[in-house]
């Protein structure tokens, strides 16, 4: 376990530790507590794992002089535990490791023998996150809470929702580099991470650079070239990396975009059903038909099949609504674009059999399936090209399995 957690700066609570200790005793296992940031706590004390009752019976704690004494280039650690565990660890490490440069080890020994003299001032550490967090709040940001470690997660300022875009804008306009938290997973979107590795004066320079530029997004404008690129890359993909599954959180974000799409008279008739997990995806796959122009192709082979589906449904009492076809098309394209932004490929499908609704357990829902969107991490290479005499508008696949999609010229479409 890792508290303080280096990735998200989270602090372990007493309840968490007690639950972990009870779990270890129940299953007769040893807990390894990586406490490298034990000294870098800004709101209360993290303390040692061994400060909790019963921890010494089940625990090993690793600590790092490099964090205590600000010698981070010296990659050293030491462990504290019961004597038998320490001896067992020593036997293993003596066979698989060569040890660190002896001078570095002696530096660590000197620091540990006189820690009050060499340890970094806690008051000094506290000033750095305070200056950064208070400064961001003064400039209109939501004040971040830094519980510990050398990192601060900050919510994006007003007008931004894309952490990568904000990171690029900040770098281009100020030279300040932060980490977009979406790189840690979908739940990190909306935040960037600052590293507290600079001297206090440098932190102040960073704040000054941020306040000097206008980082607010004007409206919801998007560069034409960026949108054109998104549309061009949102092709039909029929082969996927089946070993890279799409999860519910990813699907929720996509459908959340679709619910904001325009609908006729704002009736919002459409309903959506998410399918994920290998077993359920196999069931859906058996009811689908693939690529009408590839007569001899039965669809992607095992290992290249979709790892998620979104079904667009229309309530039975809405089937006669004259705008529902438009609503379905708008929703489907919104889903494809939202999936593409998340790095997913997809295929909008209307070729499915009547038993699909029973397979997904929606036969009594009072709805009918209108379209199926197959999703996954695209494995297929798709190439756009101009319509030619040989293939006309029909898509085709070459000997290298590249999928070619002819498109008519703009002049041929304007009348």
C-alpha positions as CSV (number, residue, x, y, z in Angstrom):
1,X,0.0,0.0,0.0
2,X,1.1,3.6,-0.6
3,X,0.1,6.4,1.7
4,X,0.8,9.2,1.1
5,X,-0.1,8.2,-2.5
6,X,2.3,9.8,-4.9
7,X,-0.1,9.8,-7.8
8,X,-3.1,11.6,-6.2
9,X,-1.6,13.0,-2.9
10,X,-4.2,11.0,-0.8
11,X,-3.7,10.5,2.9
12,X,-4.6,7.2,4.6
13,X,-7.2,7.6,7.4
14,X,-7.3,5.6,10.6
15,X,-10.3,3.6,9.4
16,X,-8.4,2.6,6.2
17,X,-5.4,1.4,8.2
18,X,-7.5,-0.5,10.7
19,X,-9.3,-2.3,7.8
20,X,-6.0,-3.2,6.1
21,X,-4.5,-4.6,9.3
22,X,-7.6,-6.7,10.0
23,X,-7.5,-8.0,6.4
24,X,-3.8,-9.0,6.7
25,X,-4.4,-10.8,10.0
26,X,-7.4,-12.7,8.6
27,X,-5.5,-13.9,5.6
28,X,-2.1,-14.3,7.2
29,X,-0.3,-11.9,4.9
30,X,2.3,-9.2,5.3
31,X,1.5,-5.6,4.4
32,X,4.3,-3.6,2.7
33,X,3.7,0.1,3.4
34,X,5.6,2.4,1.1
35,X,5.9,5.5,3.3
36,X,8.5,7.5,1.2
37,X,6.6,10.7,1.8
38,X,6.1,10.3,5.5
39,X,7.7,13.7,6.1
40,X,5.9,15.5,3.3
41,X,2.5,16.1,4.9
42,X,0.8,19.5,4.9
43,X,-2.6,18.9,6.6
44,X,-2.0,16.9,9.8
45,X,0.4,14.0,10.3
46,X,0.4,10.8,8.2
47,X,2.5,9.0,10.8
48,X,4.0,5.6,10.7
49,X,2.0,2.5,9.8
50,X,3.2,1.1,13.1
51,X,1.4,3.8,15.1
52,X,-1.8,1.8,14.5
53,X,-2.6,-1.2,16.9
54,X,-1.6,-4.5,15.4
55,X,0.4,-3.1,12.5
56,X,3.8,-4.5,13.9
57,X,2.4,-8.0,13.7
58,X,1.7,-7.8,9.9
59,X,3.6,-4.9,8.6
60,X,6.8,-3.8,6.7
61,X,7.4,-0.1,6.3
62,X,9.8,1.4,3.7
63,X,11.0,4.9,4.2
64,X,13.2,7.2,2.1
65,X,16.0,9.4,3.3
66,X,15.9,11.1,-0.1
67,X,12.5,12.7,0.8
68,X,13.4,13.5,4.4
69,X,16.6,15.3,3.5
70,X,16.0,16.5,0.0
71,X,18.6,14.3,-1.7
72,X,16.2,12.9,-4.3
73,X,18.9,11.9,-6.7
74,X,20.2,9.5,-4.1
75,X,17.8,6.6,-4.6
76,X,17.9,5.0,-1.1
77,X,15.4,3.5,1.2
78,X,15.3,1.6,4.5
79,X,12.8,-0.7,6.0
80,X,11.4,-1.2,9.5
81,X,9.7,-4.4,10.6
82,X,9.9,-7.4,12.9
83,X,13.3,-8.9,13.1
84,X,12.4,-12.1,11.3
85,X,10.9,-10.2,8.4
86,X,14.0,-7.9,8.2
87,X,16.3,-11.0,8.2
88,X,14.3,-12.7,5.5
89,X,14.3,-9.5,3.3
90,X,18.1,-9.2,3.8
91,X,18.6,-12.8,2.6
92,X,16.6,-12.2,-0.6
93,X,18.1,-8.8,-1.4
94,X,21.7,-10.2,-0.9
95,X,21.0,-12.6,-3.7
96,X,19.3,-10.3,-6.2
97,X,20.8,-6.8,-5.6
98,X,24.3,-5.2,-5.6
99,X,23.5,-2.4,-3.3
100,X,24.0,1.4,-3.7
101,X,27.2,3.4,-4.2
102,X,28.9,3.3,-0.7
103,X,29.3,7.1,-0.5
104,X,25.6,7.6,-1.0
105,X,24.9,5.1,1.8
106,X,27.3,6.9,4.1
107,X,25.5,10.2,3.3
108,X,22.2,8.6,4.4
109,X,23.8,7.3,7.6
110,X,25.1,10.8,8.5
111,X,21.7,12.3,7.9
112,X,19.9,9.6,9.9
113,X,22.3,9.9,12.9
114,X,21.6,13.6,13.2
115,X,18.2,14.1,11.6
116,X,17.4,17.4,13.4
117,X,20.4,19.0,11.8
118,X,19.9,17.8,8.3
119,X,16.1,17.4,7.9
120,X,14.3,19.9,5.7
121,X,12.2,22.3,7.8
122,X,8.5,21.3,7.9
123,X,7.6,25.0,8.0
124,X,9.6,25.5,4.8
125,X,7.9,22.6,3.1
126,X,4.5,23.9,4.1
127,X,5.1,27.4,2.6
128,X,5.5,26.0,-1.0
129,X,2.0,24.4,-1.4
130,X,0.4,27.3,0.5
131,X,1.9,29.8,-1.8
132,X,0.8,27.8,-4.9
133,X,-2.7,26.9,-3.7
134,X,-3.4,30.4,-2.3
135,X,-2.0,32.0,-5.4
136,X,-4.2,30.0,-7.8
137,X,-7.2,30.8,-5.6
138,X,-6.4,34.5,-5.8
139,X,-6.4,34.2,-9.6
140,X,-9.9,32.7,-9.7
141,X,-9.1,29.0,-9.6
142,X,-10.9,26.7,-7.2
143,X,-8.3,26.4,-4.3
144,X,-6.6,23.0,-4.5
145,X,-6.2,20.9,-1.3
146,X,-2.7,19.5,-1.0
147,X,-2.6,16.8,1.7
148,X,0.9,15.8,1.1
149,X,3.7,14.6,-1.3
150,X,5.3,17.0,-3.7
151,X,2.2,17.2,-6.0
152,X,-0.9,19.3,-6.2
153,X,-4.0,18.4,-8.2
154,X,-5.8,21.5,-9.4
155,X,-9.2,21.8,-11.0
156,X,-9.1,23.4,-14.4
157,X,-10.0,27.1,-14.5
158,X,-13.4,28.3,-15.8
159,X,-13.9,27.7,-19.5
160,X,-11.7,24.6,-19.7
161,X,-12.9,21.0,-19.6
162,X,-10.1,19.3,-21.5
163,X,-7.0,18.9,-19.4
164,X,-4.7,18.1,-22.4
165,X,-5.8,21.2,-24.2
166,X,-5.3,23.3,-21.1
167,X,-1.8,21.8,-20.6
168,X,-0.8,22.7,-24.2
169,X,-2.2,26.2,-23.9
170,X,-0.4,26.8,-20.6
171,X,2.9,25.6,-22.0
172,X,2.6,27.6,-25.3
173,X,1.6,30.8,-23.5
174,X,3.7,30.7,-20.4
175,X,6.4,28.0,-20.7
176,X,4.9,26.4,-17.5
177,X,4.5,22.6,-17.8
178,X,2.0,20.6,-15.8
179,X,0.6,17.1,-16.2
180,X,-2.9,16.6,-17.6
181,X,-4.6,14.3,-15.1
182,X,-6.6,12.6,-17.8
183,X,-3.4,10.7,-18.5
184,X,-4.1,8.8,-15.3
185,X,-7.5,7.7,-16.5
186,X,-10.9,9.1,-17.3
187,X,-11.6,10.1,-13.7
188,X,-8.6,12.4,-13.8
189,X,-10.2,14.6,-16.5
190,X,-10.8,18.1,-15.4
191,X,-7.6,18.4,-13.4
192,X,-3.9,19.2,-13.9
193,X,-1.1,18.3,-11.6
194,X,1.6,20.7,-10.4
195,X,4.9,19.4,-9.1
196,X,6.3,21.1,-6.0
197,X,9.9,20.5,-6.9
198,X,10.9,24.2,-7.4
199,X,12.2,26.7,-4.9
200,X,9.7,29.1,-3.4
201,X,10.8,32.0,-5.6
202,X,10.3,29.8,-8.8
203,X,6.8,28.9,-7.6
204,X,6.1,32.6,-7.4
205,X,7.4,33.1,-10.9
206,X,5.1,30.4,-12.1
207,X,2.1,32.1,-10.6
208,X,3.1,35.4,-12.1
209,X,3.4,33.8,-15.5
210,X,-0.1,32.3,-15.2
211,X,-1.8,35.5,-14.2
212,X,-0.1,37.5,-16.9
213,X,-1.8,35.6,-19.8
214,X,-5.5,35.1,-20.6
215,X,-6.1,31.4,-20.3
216,X,-9.9,31.5,-20.5
217,X,-11.5,29.8,-23.4
218,X,-13.6,32.2,-25.4
219,X,-17.0,30.6,-25.7
220,X,-16.9,27.0,-27.0
221,X,-15.1,27.8,-30.2
222,X,-13.1,25.0,-31.8
223,X,-10.5,25.4,-34.4
224,X,-11.8,24.4,-37.8
225,X,-8.8,22.3,-38.6
226,X,-9.3,20.4,-35.3
227,X,-12.9,19.7,-36.0
228,X,-12.2,18.6,-39.5
229,X,-9.6,16.2,-38.2
230,X,-12.0,14.8,-35.7
231,X,-14.7,14.2,-38.4
232,X,-12.2,12.6,-40.8
233,X,-10.8,10.2,-38.2
234,X,-14.3,9.3,-37.0
235,X,-14.5,6.6,-39.7
236,X,-16.2,3.2,-39.6
237,X,-13.9,0.7,-37.9
238,X,-14.8,-3.0,-37.9
239,X,-11.7,-4.5,-36.3
240,X,-10.5,-3.9,-32.8
241,X,-7.9,-4.8,-30.2
242,X,-10.1,-7.2,-28.2
243,X,-7.5,-7.5,-25.5
244,X,-8.1,-3.8,-24.6
245,X,-11.6,-3.6,-23.1
246,X,-13.8,-0.6,-22.9
247,X,-15.3,0.0,-19.5
248,X,-18.6,1.4,-18.1
249,X,-17.0,4.7,-17.2
250,X,-16.0,5.2,-20.8
251,X,-19.5,4.4,-22.0
252,X,-21.1,6.6,-19.5
253,X,-19.0,9.6,-20.7
254,X,-20.0,8.9,-24.3
255,X,-23.7,8.6,-23.6
256,X,-23.5,11.7,-21.4
257,X,-22.5,13.6,-24.5
258,X,-25.3,12.1,-26.5
259,X,-28.0,13.2,-24.1
260,X,-27.1,16.9,-24.9
261,X,-27.6,16.4,-28.6
262,X,-30.5,18.2,-30.2
263,X,-33.8,16.4,-30.5
264,X,-37.0,17.3,-32.3
265,X,-39.2,19.6,-30.1
266,X,-36.8,18.7,-27.3
267,X,-38.8,15.5,-26.8
268,X,-35.7,13.4,-25.8
269,X,-37.4,10.2,-26.8
270,X,-34.3,8.1,-27.2
271,X,-33.0,5.6,-24.6
272,X,-29.6,4.0,-24.5
273,X,-28.3,0.6,-23.4
274,X,-24.7,-0.1,-22.6
275,X,-23.1,-3.5,-23.2
276,X,-19.6,-4.3,-21.9
277,X,-17.7,-7.3,-20.6
278,X,-16.6,-10.2,-22.8
279,X,-19.5,-12.5,-22.1
280,X,-22.2,-9.9,-22.9
281,X,-20.3,-8.7,-25.9
282,X,-20.1,-12.2,-27.4
283,X,-23.9,-12.5,-27.1
284,X,-24.5,-9.2,-28.9
285,X,-22.0,-10.1,-31.7
286,X,-23.9,-13.2,-32.6
287,X,-26.9,-11.1,-33.7
288,X,-25.1,-8.6,-36.0
289,X,-24.4,-8.4,-39.7
290,X,-21.2,-6.8,-41.0
291,X,-20.2,-4.7,-44.0
292,X,-22.8,-5.2,-46.7
293,X,-20.3,-4.6,-49.5
294,X,-18.0,-7.4,-48.3
295,X,-20.2,-10.3,-49.3
296,X,-17.8,-13.0,-48.3
297,X,-16.8,-11.5,-44.9
298,X,-18.6,-12.7,-41.8
299,X,-17.2,-9.9,-39.6
300,X,-14.2,-9.5,-37.4
301,X,-12.5,-12.7,-36.3
302,X,-12.1,-13.6,-32.6
303,X,-9.5,-11.4,-31.0
304,X,-10.6,-8.4,-33.2
305,X,-14.2,-8.0,-32.1
306,X,-15.8,-5.0,-30.4
307,X,-15.4,-4.8,-26.6
308,X,-18.4,-2.6,-26.0
309,X,-21.7,-1.6,-27.6
310,X,-24.2,1.2,-27.2
311,X,-27.8,0.4,-28.3
312,X,-30.0,3.4,-29.3
313,X,-33.6,2.6,-28.6
314,X,-36.9,4.3,-29.3
315,X,-40.0,3.9,-27.0
316,X,-42.8,2.1,-28.8
317,X,-45.1,5.1,-28.5
318,X,-42.5,7.2,-30.2
319,X,-42.0,5.1,-33.3
320,X,-44.5,7.2,-35.3
321,X,-42.9,10.4,-34.3
322,X,-41.7,12.0,-37.5
323,X,-38.5,13.4,-36.0
324,X,-37.3,10.3,-34.3
325,X,-35.2,9.2,-37.4
326,X,-33.4,12.5,-37.2
327,X,-32.9,12.2,-33.5
328,X,-31.4,8.7,-33.9
329,X,-28.9,9.9,-36.6
330,X,-27.8,12.9,-34.6
331,X,-27.3,10.8,-31.4
332,X,-25.4,8.1,-33.3
333,X,-23.0,10.7,-34.8
334,X,-22.6,12.4,-31.4
335,X,-21.7,9.0,-29.9
336,X,-19.1,8.3,-32.6
337,X,-17.5,11.7,-32.2
338,X,-17.4,11.4,-28.4
339,X,-15.9,7.9,-28.7
340,X,-13.2,9.2,-31.1
341,X,-12.2,11.9,-28.7
342,X,-11.6,9.1,-26.1
343,X,-9.4,7.2,-28.6
344,X,-12.1,4.7,-29.5
345,X,-13.1,3.5,-32.9
346,X,-16.6,2.4,-33.8
347,X,-19.2,1.2,-36.3
348,X,-22.8,2.4,-36.6
349,X,-24.9,-0.7,-37.4
350,X,-28.5,-1.2,-38.5
351,X,-28.0,-4.8,-39.6
352,X,-29.1,-6.9,-36.5
353,X,-31.7,-9.6,-36.1
354,X,-35.0,-9.3,-34.2
355,X,-33.7,-11.6,-31.3
356,X,-31.1,-9.1,-30.2
357,X,-33.6,-7.2,-27.9
358,X,-34.3,-10.5,-26.1
359,X,-30.6,-11.3,-25.8
360,X,-29.9,-8.0,-24.0
361,X,-33.0,-8.5,-21.8
362,X,-35.0,-5.5,-23.1
363,X,-38.0,-7.3,-24.6
364,X,-40.3,-5.9,-21.9
365,X,-38.8,-2.4,-21.9
366,X,-41.4,-1.0,-24.2
367,X,-38.6,0.1,-26.6
368,X,-37.3,-1.0,-30.0
369,X,-33.7,-1.0,-31.0
370,X,-33.0,1.5,-33.8
371,X,-29.2,1.4,-34.1
372,X,-26.2,-0.5,-32.6
373,X,-22.9,1.2,-32.1
374,X,-20.0,-1.3,-31.9
375,X,-17.0,0.2,-30.0
376,X,-13.4,-0.6,-29.2
377,X,-9.8,0.4,-29.7
378,X,-9.5,0.4,-33.5
379,X,-7.1,-2.1,-35.0
380,X,-8.0,-1.3,-38.6
381,X,-6.2,1.2,-40.9
382,X,-8.8,3.4,-42.7
383,X,-7.8,5.6,-45.6
384,X,-10.0,8.4,-47.1
385,X,-9.5,9.1,-50.8
386,X,-11.2,10.7,-53.7
387,X,-13.9,8.8,-55.7
388,X,-12.3,7.3,-58.8
389,X,-13.7,5.4,-61.8
390,X,-12.6,2.0,-60.6
391,X,-14.3,1.9,-57.3
392,X,-16.7,4.9,-57.5
393,X,-18.2,5.5,-54.1
394,X,-17.9,1.9,-52.8
395,X,-15.5,1.2,-49.9
396,X,-12.9,-1.5,-50.5
397,X,-10.1,-3.4,-48.8
398,X,-6.7,-4.0,-50.3
399,X,-4.2,-6.9,-49.9
400,X,-2.7,-5.2,-46.8
401,X,-6.1,-5.1,-45.1
402,X,-6.3,-1.3,-45.4
403,X,-9.9,-0.1,-45.6
404,X,-10.4,2.5,-48.4
405,X,-13.2,5.0,-48.2
406,X,-13.9,7.1,-51.3
407,X,-15.4,10.5,-50.8
408,X,-16.9,12.8,-53.4
409,X,-15.4,16.2,-54.0
410,X,-17.1,19.3,-52.5
411,X,-17.8,20.7,-56.0
412,X,-19.8,17.5,-56.8
413,X,-22.0,18.0,-53.8
414,X,-22.9,21.6,-54.1
415,X,-26.0,22.3,-56.3
